[in-house]
Amino acid sequence: MIMPPQLALFATAALAPVPLIAAAAVWGGVWVVAAVVWLTLMAAVIDAAARRVTPATDGDEFPATAALTATLVAAQIGLLALAVWALIGGWLSVWEKAGVFATTGLFAGQIGNANAHEAIHRPARWLRRLGEAAYASVLFGHHASAHPLVHHVHVATKGDPSSARLGEGFWRFAVRAWIGSFRAGFRAESVRLRRIGRARWRHPYARYGGMSVAAGIVAWAIGGGAGLLVWVGLAVFAQVQLLLSDYVQHYGLSRSVVDGRAEPVGMRHSWNAGGLWSSAAMLNAPRHSDHHTHPARGFAALELPARGQAPTLPRSLPVMACVALWPRAWRRVMDPRARIWRNGARATTGDWTGPAASGSMEA
């Protein structure tokens, strides 16, 4: 199978960290430095140097995109197992283990999350199962239900636990989003099961739990109790990356609610980001407005909104996720931008302009 040139960019950006992280886990030393630099500084440098974005394709490039999805899920699960083995071993120093832990968590939480997100939106059942497995491997299996059944339905309203409110700090959001999405996803799946007449024991949450238990058994087999604890730590770190992505991409935006009904989801209800390399590595997840208005559209076909059509982050998604960990700087940068899109005003600041509907998510 010949890979289309544009898909080759996605594959290269998403898979490039895998051999570096694997080498870091096995040999340490310079490979740890290379993996850390590649996943952080190098991505930011390439984004800054390449002042353009990849164009959308006419289709989803199937089966090439499916092959990439399967490869990335295998890479994520393999790296988690390898990291557990390396982190309980005695051949790496403390700083080398810290680097392996950080890079593995970043890969699973950023690239792995974007890939799992793509998989659960695909119509093919086997791809959805792969997405579930990727989420379950970091103890976040419920996201496979909560994301399509809750987030996409209630995004930018108070009914969505994964939409951050204006003025809400990340850590407060993270706790609310994790618990709220777990509960809301369970309720939504329970309603769906009753509607289609399916037995309770076939609840998807049981499947997610089984997948997570299987991952835990593998971690225990690799390193006993210590291996299990290391895996849980990696899972939590990956979850933080996933929650940061949700936090940044919907912060402070809201849909108008009239007579209990929210307006249709539009381009202005998600933050978008450019960045040639980071967007390719995250399978165009930063083209978030197009995804929410066309959830069934494959990642290769997603487009960035035209100037002034939707909110645009001032920097790439990974950079803004770092800023979100500094509440004062985050609010200084993002609150004025969010207010403009909430209030329906038009203004120009740097590379963004645009209107917004009045919202229903006051902090």
N, C-alpha and C positions, 0 to 999 in steps of 0.2 A: 504494500500500500504506500503510495507516494503522499507525503504530507504537504499540504498547501503551504506556501511561503509564510503567510500570516500566522497560521497555526504553529509553524515552526518557532516563531517568536514566543508564543505563549508557552510552548513546551520547553524551550530553552530557559526562559525566565523562571518558570515554576520548578523545573527539575534541577537547575544548576546547583542549588544549595545541597542537594542530596548527597553527592559524592564527597563534598567538603565536610559535611556533618559526620558522615560515616568515617572518613579518614581521621577526623578529630577524635571520635570516640575510640578508634583503634590505636592511633599513634600519638595523639596529643600534639604538643608543641606548636609548630608553625601552622599546622592544619586547624587548630583551634582559633588562632588569630585570623586565618583566612576565612573561616566560616563566619566568625563574628563580623568581620569587616564587610564581607559580601552581603550579609543579611541586613546590615544597618547602613554604614557609610556609603558603600558602593552603590546601593540602590538609590540613595538620595542624590549622589553625584551624577549618575546616569540620567535620572529624571531631570535634574537641573540642566544637564548638557544637551539633552535631546528635547528641544522645545517644540515637540509635535506629538501627536497621538496616532495610534494605529487606526486606520479606517475600518468600518464595519464590513463584514462580508455579506454576500447575498443570501447565504444559508448557514446552517449550523455545522457544516463540514463533517457530518456523520458518514462513516463510523470513526473518523479520525479523532473527533472530540471525545467519543466514548472511550476509545483506547487511552487517551490522555487521562481521563477521569479515573479509569481503573488503575493505571500506572501510579498516579498520585496517591490514591488510597493505599495501595500496596506499599509505597514508599513511606507514607506517614506511619502506618502500623509497624513496618520494619524498623524505622528509625526510633520509634518509641521503645521497642524491645531492645534494640542495640544500645540505646542510651541507658536503660535500666541496667543492662549488663556492665556497661562502662562505669557508671556512677557508683556501683557497689564494689567494683574491682579495686585493686591496689596499685595499678600502673600509672594512673593519672594523678597529678598534683591537685591541690584544692582549686587553684585558679583554672586549671584545665577542665576540671569537672564543672566548675561554674559556667565556663564557656559552652561545654557540651549541653548542659541543662538549658541554658538560655537559648541557644540556637535551635535545639530540638523543639522547645516550647514555642518559639517564634514561628518555626516552620509549620507546626501542627495548628497553631492558633491563627495564623494569617493565610498562608497558602493552603494548608489542609482545610481550614474553615471555608475558604472561598470555593474550593473544589467540592466539598461536601454539600455546600449550599447549591452549587450548580446541579449536583447529582439528584438531590431530593426534588428538584423542579422538573426533571426529565420524565417523559411518559413511560419509558421502559422500566418495568418493575425491578430488574436486576441492577439498574443504575441507582434507583431509589434505595435499594438495600445496601449498596455500597456506600451511599451517603450516610445512611443510618449507622453503618459499621464505623465509619470515620468519626462521626459524632460520639458514638458510644465508647470508642477507644479513649476518649478524653472525658468520659463521664458526663456527656452532654447530649445523650440520645434523645431526650425529650424535645430538643430543638427541631428535630425532623417532623414533629407534629405541630409544635407551637408556632414555628415560622410560617408555614403556609396557611394554617387554620386560624391563627390569631393575629399574628403580625401583619400579614398581607390584608386581612379584613379590616383591622382596627388601627392601622398605622396612623400616626399623627393625631390620635385621639387619646382620651384618658382610658379607653378600653384596651389599649395596647401597653403591656408592661415593658416592652422593648423600645418604646419611643421616649427619649429623654426630654424632660420638661425644661423650659427656660429657667436658668438659675440653679438647676439641680446638679450637684457635683457628681463626678463619676462613681466614687465608691458607694455613695448612697443609691445611685441608680443601679449599680451592679447587683447589690443585694435585692433590691426591689424587682429588677428584671429577672434574676435567676429564679427566685421563689414564685413570682407572679407568672412567668411564662410556663414553669413546670405545672402549676395548678391550672392555668387557663388551657394549656395544651391537653391536659388530662380530661378536663371537662368537655372540651370540644370533641375529642376522640370518643368519649363515652356517649355523647349525643349522637355522633355519627354511627356508632355501633348499634345503638338502639334503633336508629332510623332504618338501617339496612338489615336488621334482625340477626346480627352476628353475636355469638356467645361472648360473655365477659372474658373468659380465659384467653380469647384471641385478641385482647387489647394490645395495641402496638407498644404500650409502655412495658408490657411483659417481655416483648421481644428486645426492646432497648436494654432492659435490665439484664436479660440473658447475655446479650453481646458484651455488656460491661463486665459481667461476672467472668465471662470467658477471657477477656483481656486481663482481668485481675488474676486469674488462675495462671496465665502465661507469665505475668510479672512475678508471682509467687514461685513458680517453677524455676525462673531464672535466678532469683535471689532471696527467696524466703520472705520473711516479714519485712526486711530492709528493702527488698525489691518492690514489694507492694507499696510501701511508703513512698519510695522514689517515684513510682508510676503515678500515684495520687498527686504528688507534688507537681509533676509534669502536666497532669491533666488540669489542675487548678491554674497553673500558669498559662496554659493554652486557652482556658476559658476566659481569662482576663483579656487576652487578645481579641477573642470573639466578641466579648461584651463591649470592649473599647470600640470595635468596628460599628456595632449597633448604636452606641452612644453618639459617636461622631456623625454618623450618616443621617441621623434624624433629630439632632439636638435643636430644641426650641421651635421646631416647625409644627404647625397645627392645621387641622381641617375645620372649616366652619361646620357647626352643628345647628340645624334649624328643626324645631319640633322633634327633637330626638334622633334626627337622621343626619349623618355626616355627609358632606359633599363628596363627590367621587374623588378617588385618588388621582392627583395630577402631578405634573412634572415638578411643581414647586414644593412638594412635600418630602423631598429627599435632598440631601447634600451630595454633590458630585465632586469628583477630583480627576485631574488629568494625570500626567506622569507616564511616560512611555513604558518604563521598565516595571514600576510597581503595579501599574494597571495590568500589564501582561502577566506578571507573576501571580496576581490575584484574580486572573481570568475575568477581567473587566468588571469586577465587583464594584469599583468606584464609580461606574456609570450607573448609579443607583436609581436615578429617576426613570430611566428607560426600563430598567428591570421591574420597578413597581407598576409602571403603566402597561408593561407587556411581560408578565411573569413567565409565560411559556417560551419566550424568546431565548434561544441559546446564547451563551456568553460571547461567541465570535460575532454575533450579529448586533450586539448592543451598541448604541451610539451615545456620544456625549451631547447634551442639549445645546442648542445654539445660545450664544451670548444673550443674557437677559431673560432667557426662557425658564431657567431653574437656578436654585442656589448653587454656588460653586465655592468650594473650600479654597482658602488662599494658598495652601500648599498640598502636597500629596497626602493620601490617607494615612500612611504610616507616620509621617511627620506630625500630622494633626493629632493622631492618637497619642503621641508623646506629649504634645502640648496639653492634651486633656488631663494628664496626670499632674499638671500644675494649675490648680483651680483659678488662681488670680489671673494668670496670663491667659488661660482659656476664656474666661468670661470677658476679659478686656478685648480679646480678638473676636470672639464669636457672638457675644450678646448684641452688639449693635447691628451686626449683619442679620441675625435671626429676627430682630425686631422689625427690620425693614420688610422682610418677607412675610411676617405675621400681620403687619399693619396695612398692607396693600399699597405702601408708598413706593416711589421709584427714586433711586439714588445711584450714585456711581462712586465706588471706592476700589481703586486698583482695577482688577479684572472681573468685577462682578456688578451686576445691576439686576433689578427685578421686582415684581409685584408679589404680594402674598395675600391669601385669604385671611380674614380675622380668625383667630384660633380659639380653641377651647381647652388649652393645656397650660393655664397660668401656673407658675411655680407655687 
